[in-house]
Amino acid sequence: MTLRGKDLLSLREMSPEDIESVLSTARSLKEILSRPLKKVPTLRGKVVCTLFYEASTRTRASFELAAKYMSADTVSLQPSGSSVQKGETLSDTARNLEVMGTDVVVMRHPVSGACHFLSKVLDIPVINAGDGMHEHPTQGLLDIFTILEYKSRIRGLKVAILGDILHSRVARSDIFGLTKMGAHVTVAGPPTLLPPGLEDLGVKVCRRVEEALEGADVVYVLRLQLERQTKGLFPSKREYHDFFGLNRERLKYAKEDALVMHPGPMNRGVEITTDVADSPRAAILDQVVSGVAVRMAVLYLILGGETSDL
């Protein structure tokens, strides 16, 4: 299967071959980021629209930079500055963008399934930049890419994912992607933040963080998503940190060379301590760099860039 002209909505729907295609393309494109002139003409004449109904720093900026580095033009819309404030529907907004000449829409939306809905409305590709609690496929791809940069393989690695699994679209995409590529995934968090049926996704569910960390090659800490919680699911942030936060003592349960990751933004002192987040074992800023390379690869493959222009 080729990604040219296709939607990217979910890692659950992606084959290992398509995942590898993105990763190998990202390896080639990452070199552009270290050039004095970070610009290639490969997507010249293409228009990329970022349509973000939720706040974003890393995802939105990296998609826009990825497009600009490949000479595409970008249009950025947020509800606060658009006709959404006047009652315009998602489909009407997107259709208007399409007829203006947009070649691909990159959307983040608070409702799970919104990107799938939009893909049925538009004739141009839709890239899911995070939809509700469903998935965040390019985050999953960049996380796999980052692990490969450090570990040179995915198959056989033990990856521990800690924290707010229930509300995390990142956790779902990482689980789908990592298990497809052969990793052994364990999860741990407060029982109220562990959704039912996790075992059916091929992961091991642990009652204690220390159990999940035992022998881990990669430790992935999730953000505590208070904005998605409609009721108290744990007593306090202090108690969450005491029982489930990653600190130096808990990290000792993982392998000595275990990689520490976090999708950002971090709640320092809640899900992760500053000394761990800023330690040499943390790859958190490297994930950000990977995000630009992977999103360049995604845009390149979907929009049909020319290798001769790299």
Backbone as a ProteinNet text record, in pm:
[ID]
protein_1_A
[PRIMARY]
MTLRGKDLLSLREMSPEDIESVLSTARSLKEILSRPLKKVPTLRGKVVCTLFYEASTRTRASFELAAKYMSADTVSLQPSGSSVQKGETLSDTARNLEVMGTDVVVMRHPVSGACHFLSKVLDIPVINAGDGMHEHPTQGLLDIFTILEYKSRIRGLKVAILGDILHSRVARSDIFGLTKMGAHVTVAGPPTLLPPGLEDLGVKVCRRVEEALEGADVVYVLRLQLERQTKGLFPSKREYHDFFGLNRERLKYAKEDALVMHPGPMNRGVEITTDVADSPRAAILDQVVSGVAVRMAVLYLILGGETSDL
[TERTIARY]
83.9	0	87.1	50.9	119.2	36.1	103.4	32.3	-8	35.8	7.4	-143.4	-188.8	-329.3	-419.7	-362.2	-441.3	-454.6	-556.4	-569.9	-474.3	-434.7	-363.2	-445.1	-523.3	-620.1	-588.5	-515.7	-499	-382.4	-303.1	-199.9	-261.7	-378.7	-446.8	-473.9	-494.5	-527.9	-405.2	-288	-166.5	-98.2	-46.1	29.2	172.1	240.9	382.4	465.6	429.1	503	487.9	366.3	345.5	414	413.3	485.3	634	691.1	833.2	861.6	767.6	785.6	800	715.7	724.8	857.2	896.2	1018.1	1141.9	1148.4	1265.9	1273.2	1157.6	1155.9	1198	1153.3	1191.3	1341.8	1403.4	1549.2	1620.1	1571.3	1632	1606.7	1486	1448.6	1505.1	1536.4	1586.9	1714.3	1792.6	1919.5	1897.7	1781	1750.6	1751.6	1712.7	1702.6	1838.3	1945	2079.2	2149.8	2084.7	2145.5	2140.6	2238.1	2231.7	2105.6	2068.5	1945.1	1846.7	1750.5	1655.5	1538.1	1565.9	1461.6	1490.1	1390.7	1398.7	1268.7	1272.2	1152.9	1054.7	1066.6	994	841.8	786.6	640.5	599.8	682.8	652.1	520.6	434.1	304	193	226.9	126.2	82.6	-42.4	-96.9	-139.7	-85.4	-115.2	-193.9	-311.5	-393.8	-393.1	-355.1	-366.4	-493.2	-582.9	-714.2	-721.6	-693.9	-678.9	-790.7	-877.1	-986.5	-946.3	-822.7	-767.7	-629.2	-585.1	-454	-342.5	-234.8	-119.2	3.8	117	245.6	328.6	366.9	458.5	396.2	275.2	216.8	190.1	127.3	95.2	221.1	314.2	436.4	517.9	526.8	609.8	546.9	414.3	350.2	372.9	359.1	377.4	523	616.7	758	792.2	737.3	761.8	719.1	602.3	553.8	644	681.4	764.2	902.8	960.6	1093.1	1092.6	975.4	965.2	896.7	892.1	845.8	696	618.4	472.7	424.4	310.3	246.2	155	138.4	56.9	-51.7	-165.6	-276.8	-313.2	-325.3	-353.9	-483.8	-576.8	-704.6	-728.1	-780.4	-825.8	-968	-1050	-1189.7	-1204.1	-1114.1	-1128.3	-1118	-1052.2	-1036.8	-1103.4	-1201.6	-1266.6	-1418.6	-1487.9	-1634.3	-1697.1	-1614.8	-1666.5	-1736.5	-1684.1	-1743.7	-1882.4	-1911	-2041.3	-2137.3	-2092.6	-2180.4	-2152.8	-2046.4	-2016	-1977.6	-2027.9	-2000.4	-1861.3	-1813.3	-1683.6	-1680.1	-1783.6	-1783.7	-1785.9	-1861.7	-1865	-1728.8	-1667.9	-1534.2	-1436.4	-1433.3	-1337.8	-1365.1	-1493.6	-1527.1	-1481.8	-1496.7	-1450.8	-1300.2	-1228.5	-1083.1	-1042.9	-1117.5	-1086.6	-1101.4	-1211.5	-1234.6	-1140.1	-1075.4	-974.9	-842	-829.6	-707	-619.2	-668.1	-591.1	-568.8	-447.3	-413.7	-424.8	-413.1	-425.3	-466.7	-552.6	-594.7	-536.6	-466.7	-414.8	-503.7	-578.9	-678.3	-659.9	-676.6	-692.3	-831.4	-898.5	-1037	-1065.5	-1147.9	-1175.8	-1266.9	-1331.2	-1425.7	-1359.5	-1362	-1309.3	-1387.9	-1314.8	-1379.5	-1401.3	-1369	-1392.6	-1311	-1188.7	-1104.3	-1157.4	-1208.7	-1271.9	-1393.8	-1472	-1587.7	-1543.3	-1441.2	-1396.5	-1342.5	-1278.9	-1223.4	-1332.6	-1454.2	-1566.6	-1633.1	-1603.9	-1662.6	-1576.3	-1443.6	-1350.4	-1294.3	-1253.9	-1186.5	-1035.5	-985.4	-841.7	-803.7	-675.7	-635.4	-653.2	-683.6	-695.4	-592.8	-517.6	-420.8	-471	-480.4	-527.7	-413.4	-429	-330.2	-376.4	-468.2	-521.4	-670.5	-750.1	-895.5	-947.9	-986	-1040.7	-949.7	-1008.2	-931.1	-902.2	-918.2	-906.4	-762	-701.3	-564.2	-489	-356.8	-264.8	-155	-185.5	-96.1	44.1	57.9	193.8	278.1	214.3	289.1	339.6	255.4	299	415.4	409.8	517.8	647.9	639.1	761.6	820	734.3	785.4	860.5	805.6	875	1006.9	1005.1	1125.5	1232.3	1192.7	1287.4	1349.1	1266.2	1317.9	1418.7	1388.3	1480.7	1612.5	1607.6	1729.4	1822.2	1764.6	1844.1	1873.5	1775.2	1786.3	1810.2	1792.3	1815.3	1717.4	1621.1	1520.5	1398.2	1288	1166	1132	1146.7	1110.6	1185.7	1109.8	1167.9	1190.4	1177.4	1196.3	1077	1104.8	996.9	973.6	852	814.7	709.1	738.9	644	577.8	444.8	368	295.4	319.9	271.6	177.4	70.2	-11.5	-155.2	-200.5	-340.1	-370.5	-382	-408.9	-550.2	-643.2	-784.4	-808.5	-747.7	-775	-671.9	-574.8	-459.7	-472	-487.1	-481.9	-339.8	-240.8	-101.2	-78.7	-131.3	-113.5	-171.4	-288.5	-351.3	-267.8	-223.2	-141.9	-9.4	52.2	178.4	157.9	50.2	22.7	2.7	-78.4	-102.6	26.5	103.5	225.1	334.5	358.6	467.3	440.8	317.6	288.6	296.9	255.7	269.1	414.5	503.2	645.1	721	648.6	710	754.6	718.1	755.3	661.3	710.9	629.2	590.2	463.1	416	347.9	389	322.2	269.3	158.1	100.7	71.6	74.8	40.3	-11.3	-101.8	-158.6	-266.3	-328	-439.3	-549	-611.4	-717.8	-827.7	-854.2	-958.6	-915.5	-785.9	-734.7	-686.9	-730	-700.3	-831.4	-851	-977.6	-990.1	-1110.9	-1128.4	-1085.8	-1043.2	-1010	-868.5	-781.7	-644.4	-572.1	-597.2	-531.2	-564.1	-682.4	-722.7	-638.2	-567.1	-480.4	-339.7	-319.2	-189.1	-89.3	-138	-47.7	-68.8	32	22.6	-13	-114.9	-159	-104.4	-33.2	27	-43.4	-55.8	-122.2	-28.3	102.3	199.2	295.3	334.4	429.4	560.7	605.6	733.4	732.2	620.2	608.8	620.7	557.1	564.6	705.7	776.6	911	1017.3	990.3	1091.1	1147.7	1278	1345.9	1306.9	1245.2	1198.7	1315.6	1307.2	1403.6	1365.5	1234.9	1181.3	1074	1079.7	978.2	906.7	778.1	699.6	599.6	617.6	532.9	428.5	303.8	193.8	156.6	108.4	58.2	-73.3	-88.8	-215	-313	-417.6	-506.4	-627.1	-602.8	-708.2	-822.8	-793	-897.4	-1001.5	-970.6	-1066.4	-1141.7	-1106.5	-1168.6	-1290.4	-1402.4	-1527.4	-1558.1	-1480.1	-1499.6	-1366.9	-1359.1	-1234.7	-1201.5	-1091.5	-1051.6	-934.5	-881.8	-778.2	-782.2	-733.7	-751.5	-687.3	-562	-491.8	-371.6	-319.9	-200	-80.2	-76.1	34.3	31.1	-88	-98.2	-69	-112.6	-80.5	71.1	139.8	285.6	349.6	300	359.8	348.1	238.5	215	245	235.7	246	345.1	398.9	493.6	628.6	699.1	832.5	937.3	1015.4	1127.7	1251.7	1363.2	1488.6	1479.4	1413.6	1404.6	1325.1	1212.9	1133.4	1205.8	1279.1	1348.4	1452.9	1498.9	1598.8	1544.8	1413	1354.1	1372.8	1386.8	1409.3	1556.2	1588.4	1728.1	1811.6	1941.8	2030.3	2032.7	2014	2015.5	1875.3	1775.6	1637.4	1619.5	1543.2	1512.3	1386.4	1387.4	1270.8	1208.3	1075.7	1004.6	877.8	833.7	711.3	661.8	530.8	482.3	474.1	481	466.1	320.2	279.5	356.2	365.8	474.6	496	436.7	379.5	344.5	457.4	561.3	676.7	635.6	684.5	650.6	519.6	451.6	328.3	353	359.9	384.1	533.4	618.4	762.4	836.8	946.1	1026.1	1121	1161.2	1248.8	1383.6	1438.5	1570.2	1567.9	1455.6	1443.9	1417.3	1328.7	1293.9	1413.9	1506.9	1622.9	1750.4	1736.7	1853.7	1902.8	2026.6	2079.3	1999.2	1921.3	1842.7	1713.7	1678.5	1553.3	1573	1477.8	1481.9	1367.7	1322	1200.3	1217.5	1330.3	1354.1	1386.8	1447.6	1472	1340.7	1238.5	1106.8	1053.8	1080.7	1034.3	1101.9	1232.3	1304.6	1249.5	1228.1	1171.8	1036.2	960.3	827.6	832	930.8	942.5	977.7	1076.1	1119.4	1007	935.1	826.7	712.4	679.8	570.3	611.1	738.7	787.3	765.4	799.1	783.3	637.7	548.9	406	353.5	385.6	340.7	401.5	528.1	598	532.7	504.8	447.8	303.4	225.6	84.5	67.9	153	139.2	223	298.5	369.9	489.1	574	694.6	792.4	880.8	978.9	1112.7	1167.2	1295.3	1408.6	1396.3	1502.6	1517.5	1416.5	1420.8	1476.8	1515.1	1564.5	1710.7
-121.4	0	125.9	225.4	354	454.6	549.8	652.1	770.4	773.4	888.2	907.8	1026.7	1059.9	997.6	930.8	861.8	945.8	913.5	972.1	901.6	972	909.7	938	838.3	857.3	778.9	667.9	577.8	483	458.5	354.9	216.1	206.4	76.8	28.1	122.2	88.8	78.7	116.7	115.2	-20.4	-64.4	-189.3	-164	-267.4	-250.3	-199.1	-238	-193	-42.4	10.3	154.2	231.4	174.7	237.3	246.6	137.7	137.1	234.4	249.2	344.5	486.6	523	656.1	671.5	569.6	577.9	590.6	512.2	517.8	651.2	705.5	837.1	945.4	933.5	1031.1	1030.7	913.1	905.9	988.7	982.4	1058.8	1208.2	1243.7	1384.5	1455.3	1381.9	1443.9	1522.9	1480.8	1547.7	1692.8	1722.3	1858.8	1954.9	1906.3	1991.9	2043.9	1976.4	2018.9	2103	2129.3	2211.1	2359.4	2438	2583.5	2645	2595.9	2640.7	2524.3	2532.7	2422.3	2438.1	2411.9	2431.9	2345	2265.8	2189.7	2213.8	2205.6	2241.8	2128.2	2019.7	1897.4	1910.3	1999.4	2018	2158	2219.4	2352.9	2350.4	2446.5	2453.6	2382.1	2306	2237.5	2327.8	2308.7	2388.4	2295.2	2318.6	2239.1	2326.4	2280.3	2354.9	2284.3	2355.7	2302.7	2360.3	2271.5	2308.3	2252.7	2338.7	2292.5	2348.8	2256.1	2291.9	2275.4	2234.6	2225.9	2289.6	2328.3	2390.9	2294.2	2348.8	2267.2	2355.4	2302.2	2367.5	2284.3	2163.5	2079.9	2029.1	1975.5	1913.7	2017.3	2124.6	2227.4	2290.4	2330.1	2395.2	2301.6	2174.4	2082.2	2050.2	2039.9	2019.8	2141.3	2261	2380.7	2396.8	2369.4	2375.6	2267.1	2147.6	2038.8	2079.5	2141.8	2187.2	2296.2	2392.2	2504.1	2457.4	2362.5	2312.6	2245.1	2197.9	2136.4	2228.4	2357.3	2464.3	2463.8	2393	2401.7	2530.9	2579.5	2692.9	2640.3	2718.1	2673.7	2775.2	2723.9	2804.1	2746.3	2831.2	2784.1	2846	2760.2	2807	2753.4	2840.5	2803.4	2855.2	2786.5	2829.5	2973.4	3018.6	3152.1	3263.6	3237.3	3341.6	3307.8	3219.2	3176.5	3184.3	3146.7	3150.3	3039.9	2953.8	2857.1	2932.6	3051.4	3133.6	3184.4	3181.8	3227.8	3112.1	2991.5	2875.8	2787.8	2812.6	2730.9	2588.9	2490.9	2350.6	2310.4	2199.8	2146.2	2115	2049	2010.5	2132.9	2238	2358.5	2429.2	2436.7	2497.1	2423.7	2292	2212.1	2217.7	2214.5	2221.2	2354.2	2461.4	2590.9	2593.1	2533.9	2526.5	2442.6	2335.4	2247.8	2320.3	2393.9	2458.7	2577.2	2624.7	2730.1	2676.8	2544.7	2487.9	2416.8	2393.4	2317.9	2174.6	2123.9	1988.5	1883.2	1923.5	1830	1908.5	1847.7	1908.9	1828.3	1897.3	1837.8	1888.1	1798.4	1844.1	1782.9	1869.2	1825.8	1867.2	1774	1800.8	1731.1	1790.5	1729.9	1607.6	1582.1	1471.4	1351.4	1237	1114.5	1082	1050.5	1016	1132.9	1255.3	1373	1367.3	1315.8	1308.9	1204.4	1093.4	994.4	1055.2	1131.8	1199.1	1291.9	1372.8	1469.5	1400.8	1285.4	1213.8	1167.5	1150.3	1109.2	1229.3	1348	1470.3	1527.6	1515.2	1578.9	1480.3	1534.4	1454.2	1466.8	1548.4	1561.9	1485	1449.1	1371.1	1447.2	1371.3	1424	1353.1	1429.8	1374.3	1403.1	1299.2	1310.8	1359.6	1481.4	1537.4	1523.9	1429	1404.2	1430	1322.3	1339.1	1282.6	1373.9	1334.3	1238	1128.5	1025.6	907.1	926.7	816	784.5	867.5	839.4	967.3	952.8	1058.8	988.7	949.7	859.4	912.8	1043.1	1091.2	1096.9	1112.1	1101.8	959.4	862.2	723	694.9	749.2	728.4	792.9	914.5	981.4	914.6	856.3	784.3	658.5	585.2	468	510.1	618.6	669.7	703.8	769.8	808.5	686.1	587.3	464.2	397.6	392.1	333	409.4	540.4	621.1	582.9	546.4	510.9	361.4	279.8	135.5	51.5	110.7	44	-68.9	-91.7	-194.7	-166.1	-226.8	-222.9	-363.4	-460.8	-598.5	-647.2	-699.5	-756.8	-659.6	-528.8	-431.5	-432.6	-406.2	-389.2	-239.9	-196.5	-55.8	-42.6	37.2	61.7	196.8	197.6	321.4	348.1	465.8	495.4	614.5	601.7	718.7	711.7	822.1	841.7	774.1	643.1	566.6	595.7	613.8	628.4	741.3	856.7	974.5	996.4	907.3	934.3	875.8	963.8	920.3	878.5	938.2	899.5	754.7	715.2	577.4	479	509.5	417.4	403.7	515.2	507.1	436.7	465.4	397.9	247.6	209.1	66.7	-1.5	57.8	-2.3	-12.7	95.3	96.9	7	15.2	-62	-211.7	-252.8	-396.3	-449.9	-369.6	-413.5	-433.9	-354.3	-362.2	-458.8	-529.9	-637.8	-606.5	-491	-458.1	-526.3	-544.3	-594	-473.6	-441.6	-320.5	-355.8	-286.6	-296.6	-159.1	-155.2	-27.4	-31.9	85.2	96.4	236.4	247.1	375.5	353.2	459.1	442.1	357.4	267.5	183.8	264	384.2	468.8	529.1	520.2	575.3	466.1	342.7	230.8	182.8	203.5	163.3	11.7	-40.7	-185.9	-232.9	-358.5	-417.3	-391.8	-337.8	-311.2	-439.2	-546	-673.2	-719.7	-683.8	-723	-654	-547.8	-477.1	-536.1	-642	-708.7	-653.3	-584.9	-529	-599.1	-588.5	-641.1	-526	-544.5	-441.4	-473.6	-378	-397.6	-309.7	-360.6	-286.4	-182.4	-210.5	-118.5	-68.5	57.5	116.9	39.6	1.3	-69.6	-200.3	-268.1	-393.1	-367.1	-260.8	-227.4	-186.1	-120.8	-70.6	-179.9	-290.8	-395.5	-439.7	-411.7	-455	-381.2	-263	-190	-128.8	-136.3	-70.5	74.2	99.7	233.8	262.7	381.6	424.9	545.4	529.8	634.7	689.7	815.1	878.9	965	945.4	1021	1142.2	1245.3	1363.2	1331.2	1383.6	1372.5	1473.1	1424.8	1510.9	1555.4	1652.1	1700.6	1764.1	1820.8	1890.2	1794.4	1664.8	1566.9	1493.6	1523.6	1451.6	1527.8	1459	1522.4	1497	1412	1385.1	1344.7	1349.6	1315.3	1167.7	1139.1	1000.5	959.2	1054.5	1025.4	1139.4	1115.9	1214	1349.8	1352.2	1478.5	1456.1	1566.2	1555.9	1510.8	1552	1508.6	1357.1	1301.9	1157.2	1083.3	1140.5	1080.3	1070.5	1180.1	1180.1	1077.1	1070.7	979.9	833.7	797	656.3	620.3	717.9	684.3	770	875.3	961.1	893	930.3	874.3	962.7	900.8	968.9	880.1	928.1	852.5	715.2	707.8	579.8	478	518.2	425.2	387.5	481.6	454.8	344.3	320.5	216.3	76.7	60.4	-69.4	-101.5	1.3	-19	-51.9	-88	-115.3	11.6	-7.9	106	201.3	146.7	231	259.8	247.4	270.9	414.9	429.5	558.6	614	741.5	806.5	898.8	884.1	962.7	1024.2	1132.7	1202.4	1280.5	1276.9	1346.1	1496.6	1549.4	1691.3	1735.8	1843.1	1917.7	1842.1	1864.8	1794.5	1871	1797.6	1852	1811.7	1892.7	1860.3	1852.7	1750.7	1731.5	1658.9	1622.5	1545	1407.4	1398.2	1267	1235	1337.2	1315.2	1424.4	1386.9	1485.1	1555.5	1676.1	1754.6	1687	1625.2	1564.4	1447.3	1376.6	1269	1327	1425.1	1484.1	1548.6	1604	1673.4	1589.7	1461.7	1374.8	1329.3	1280	1229.6	1112.4	1044.5	929.9	972.4	1099.6	1148.4	1186.7	1144.7	1174.6	1268	1349.1	1427.2	1533.4	1603.6	1701.3	1632.6	1515.3	1439.3	1396.2	1370.4	1339.5	1457.1	1577.6	1696.4	1705.2	1679.4	1679.3	1569	1451	1340.3	1378.1	1457.4	1497.4	1575.6	1663.3	1739.3	1645.6	1557.7	1465.5	1371.5	1316.7	1223	1294.2	1414.4	1486.7	1534.7	1563.3	1587.7	1463.9	1347.2	1221.9	1195	1218.7	1195.1	1285.8	1414.6	1507.5	1471.2	1436.6	1399.3	1278.7	1175.2	1052.4	1071.8	1146.7	1166.4	1259.5	1362.2	1460.2	1426.6	1316.7	1270.7	1354.1	1385.5	1462.2	1387.6	1461.1	1403.8	1387	1265.2	1238.3	1318	1354.2	1429	1570	1616.2	1751.3	1756.9	1642.2	1641.6	1684.5
0	0	0	-76.6	-74.8	4.2	68.2	144.1	56.8	-67.4	-152.7	-169.4	-133.5	-146.7	-42.5	57.5	159.2	285.8	366	498.9	594.6	701.3	812.5	937.6	978.1	1085.2	1210.7	1196.5	1309.9	1286.5	1390.8	1379.9	1386.1	1442.3	1444.8	1302.6	1211.5	1073.5	983.1	1034.2	952.1	958.1	845.1	841	888.9	938.1	973.8	856.6	735	617.5	596.2	616.4	601.5	714.3	834.1	945	911.3	862.7	826.7	713.1	620.2	511.1	564.3	660.7	722.3	795.7	871.7	951.5	864	757.6	670.7	597.2	558	492.9	591.1	715.9	818.9	842.9	836.9	854.5	747.9	626.1	517.3	533.2	573.2	580.4	703.3	808.3	931.4	905.9	809.6	779.1	738.2	679.3	636	754.4	872	990.3	1036.8	998.9	1041	935.5	823.7	719.4	757.4	713.5	737.3	675.8	557	491.8	494.4	585.5	605.7	508.8	381.6	280.7	159.4	119.2	-5.4	-82	-214.9	-294.1	-317.5	-243.7	-279.6	-275.3	-192	-188.4	-232.5	-313.4	-363.6	-441.2	-409.4	-476.2	-402.3	-297.9	-216.7	-101.5	-56.3	54.1	166.7	285.4	404.8	501.6	541.9	638	772.3	878	1013.6	1076.6	1112.8	1167.2	1309	1407.7	1545.8	1634.1	1677.8	1767.8	1914.6	1939.1	2074.1	2073.5	2193	2206.7	2169.1	2115	2077.5	2066.1	2107.3	2084.1	1987.2	2031	1953.7	1822.5	1829.1	1709.9	1601.7	1638.7	1538.8	1481.3	1568.7	1520.3	1432.7	1471.4	1393.7	1258.3	1250.2	1120.3	1029.6	1086	1004.7	961.2	1051.3	1013.9	912.4	931.2	836.4	695.9	686.8	555.8	498.5	581.5	533.8	491.3	565.8	529.5	392	349.2	217.2	116.3	150	59.7	32.1	112.2	100.6	166.4	122	188	298	405.1	518	549.9	591.7	642.6	778.1	879.3	1014.4	1064.8	1108.3	1160.8	1301.6	1386	1519.6	1537.5	1615	1632.7	1679.7	1767.3	1825.8	1722.5	1610	1509.6	1378	1381.5	1257.5	1270.6	1163.6	1164.2	1248	1307.4	1404.9	1517.6	1551.6	1656.5	1616.7	1487.4	1438.1	1412.9	1448.4	1434.1	1315	1241.1	1123.6	1165.5	1093.2	1126.2	1080	1134.7	1095.8	946.3	896.8	755.1	664.3	701.8	619	620.1	736.7	745.5	654.6	665.4	589.1	439.4	400.1	257.2	195.9	272.9	223.8	204.7	296.9	283.9	162.2	138.4	25.5	-107.8	-123.9	-254.3	-276.1	-169.4	-184.9	-237.5	-245.6	-300.2	-200.7	-78.8	19.8	-28.9	-10.4	-56.2	53.6	179.4	290.8	414.4	496.5	622.9	738.3	826.8	950	1063	1126.7	1224	1361.7	1462.3	1601.2	1647.1	1717.5	1756.9	1890.2	1976.6	2107.4	2102.6	1987.8	1977.6	1909.6	1974.8	1914.8	1788.3	1681.1	1555.4	1461.9	1505.9	1421.5	1292.8	1301.5	1180.8	1083.3	1135.6	1048	978.3	1053.3	993.4	881.6	907.6	808.1	682.7	700.6	585.2	489.3	541	455.4	387.4	438.7	383.4	270.3	285.9	193.3	91.2	-21.7	-124.5	-115.6	-24.5	-1.9	124.6	140.7	257.8	389.3	493.6	629.6	717	794.6	889.3	1029.9	1109.4	1246.9	1336	1389	1481.3	1625.9	1649.4	1783.3	1786.4	1809.4	1816.3	1947.6	2035.3	2164.5	2238	2285.9	2356	2264.6	2133.3	2038	2002.9	1915.9	1872.5	1837.9	1832.7	1790	1709.7	1585	1512.6	1484.7	1454.7	1427.2	1554.2	1670.5	1796.6	1814.8	1784.5	1792.9	1699.8	1578.3	1481.5	1528.1	1581.7	1625	1749.3	1832.5	1949	1906.1	1810.3	1757.2	1693.4	1617.4	1552.7	1655.7	1764.6	1869.2	1935.9	1966.3	2027.2	1933.9	1806.3	1709.3	1703.6	1716.9	1715	1829.5	1942.6	2060	2069.8	2036	2062.2	1936.9	1819.9	1690.8	1660.6	1747	1722.9	1809.1	1771.9	1852.6	1901.2	1811.8	1844.4	1968	2063.4	2183.5	2297.1	2272.9	2380.1	2475.1	2602.2	2699.4	2718.4	2688.7	2700.4	2809.2	2911.4	3020.2	2998.9	2990.2	2974.2	3105.6	3163.7	3298.6	3300.7	3379.4	3406.7	3361	3302	3266.3	3131.4	3133.3	3011	2959.9	3051.4	3016	2917.1	2940.9	2859.4	2749.5	2737.6	2651.7	2511.3	2412.3	2272.8	2235.3	2302.6	2278.3	2317.5	2433.9	2480.2	2379.9	2327.1	2231.8	2104.5	2049.7	1927.8	1954.2	2068.1	2101	2117.3	2182.9	2201.6	2066.7	1980	1848.7	1768	1765.6	1685.6	1740.6	1870.5	1930.7	1925.4	1953.2	1949.3	1806.9	1707.8	1568.2	1529	1589.3	1555.6	1646.3	1734.1	1809.8	1950.8	2006	2143.5	2242.7	2365.2	2476.3	2561.6	2566.2	2632.9	2764.3	2871	3000.3	3037.6	3109	3150.4	3299.8	3360.9	3503.5	3529.8	3625.1	3663.4	3766.4	3815.8	3908.6	3845.2	3919.7	3862.1	3793.6	3843.8	3784.1	3650.7	3619	3494.1	3398.1	3424.2	3335.7	3273.4	3144.6	3081.8	3074.8	3073.8	3059.8	2921.7	2913.6	2785.2	2736.6	2821.4	2778.3	2737.8	2810.9	2778.7	2637.6	2590.1	2454.5	2347.5	2386	2291.9	2289.6	2367.4	2366.6	2465.8	2570.4	2670.7	2804.5	2889.7	3026	3118.6	3200.4	3294.3	3433.1	3493.4	3625.2	3728.2	3847.5	3954.8	4015.7	4010.9	4070	3962.3	3974.3	3880.2	3880.7	3999.9	4010.8	3932.2	3930.7	3855.6	3705.3	3658.3	3515.9	3475.9	3566.9	3537.5	3539.3	3603.9	3621.1	3484.9	3465.6	3343.7	3217.3	3229.9	3111.5	3034.1	2902	2813.9	2786.7	2790.5	2764.8	2868.5	2927	3023.1	2964.2	2937.8	2874	2975.3	3013.3	3113.9	3044.4	3079.1	3018.6	3102.8	3035.6	3105.3	3174.9	3294.3	3366.7	3307.4	3241.2	3163.4	3245.9	3330.7	3419.3	3341.9	3223.4	3146.8	3090.6	3084.6	3031.5	3143.2	3266.4	3377.6	3428.4	3430.5	3473.3	3620.5	3684	3826	3886.2	4020.2	4087.2	4071.9	4001.7	3978.2	4066.2	4145.5	4244.8	4347	4468	4575.7	4549.3	4501.3	4480.9	4389.9	4334	4251	4333.5	4458.9	4545.9	4565.1	4591.1	4609.3	4478.7	4366.3	4236.7	4220.8	4250.3	4237.3	4330	4453.8	4551.6	4509.6	4446.5	4413.4	4267.8	4177.9	4035.6	3957	4018.6	3948.6	3930.1	3824	3799.1	3864.7	3954.2	4017.3	4007.8	4060.2	4048.3	4113.8	4228	4298.1	4217.5	4162.8	4082.6	3953.3	3896.8	3771	3786.4	3908.8	3933.3	3901.5	3897.5	3863.3	3714.3	3632.9	3489.4	3465.1	3342.6	3308	3322.5	3343.3	3365.3	3246.1	3126.3	3007	2955.3	3043	3000.8	2953.3	2847.3	2788.6	2854.4	2890.6	2950.3	2846.7	2827.8	2726.9	2785.6	2723.8	2764.6	2643.9	2613.5	2493.3	2507	2631.1	2652.5	2631.9	2696.7	2796.3	2928.4	3000.1	3126.5	3244	3337.5	3468.3	3562.4	3568	3651.3	3798.3	3863.2	4003.4	4024.5	3915.7	3924.9	3864.7	3730.7	3670.7	3655.7	3664.1	3649.8	3725.8	3790	3861.7	3765.1	3801.3	3714	3694.2	3799.4	3784.4	3686	3674.9	3576.9	3437.2	3430.2	3300.4	3233.1	3312.1	3256.9	3261.7	3291.1	3303.1	3165.8	3157.8	3029.7	2973.8	3057.9	3011.3	2942.6	2954.4	2896.5	2749.8	2666.8	2523	2484.2	2577.7	2558	2449.3	2449.3	2343.1	2210.7	2217	2094.1	2029.8	2111.4	2056.8	1975.1	2021	1949.3	1812.3	1809.4	1681.2	1590.5	1648.5	1570.9	1513.4	1589	1543.5	1414.1	1399.8	1275.3	1159.9	1182.4	1076	1033.4	1130.5	1099.8	1028	1070.6	1004.3	865.9	846.1	710	624.2	679.9	605.1	571.2	666.7	644.6	533.1	540.3	436.4	300.8	302.2	178.8	112.5	190.1	134.1	88.8	166	131.1	11.1	4.1	-103.7	-226.4	-219.2	-337.6	-375.6	-277.6	-304.8	-394.4	-457.6	-548.6	-477.2	-482.5	-416.2	-478.9	-605.3	-672.6	-616.9	-541.7	-486.8	-345.8	-288.5	-151.4	-146.2
[MASK]
++++++++++++++++++++++++++++++++++++++++++++++++++++++++++++++++++++++++++++++++++++++++++++++++++++++++++++++++++++++++++++++++++++++++++++++++++++++++++++++++++++++++++++++++++++++++++++++++++++++++++++++++++++++++++++++++++++++++++++++++++++++++++++++++++++++++++++++++++++++++++++++++++++++++++++++++++++++

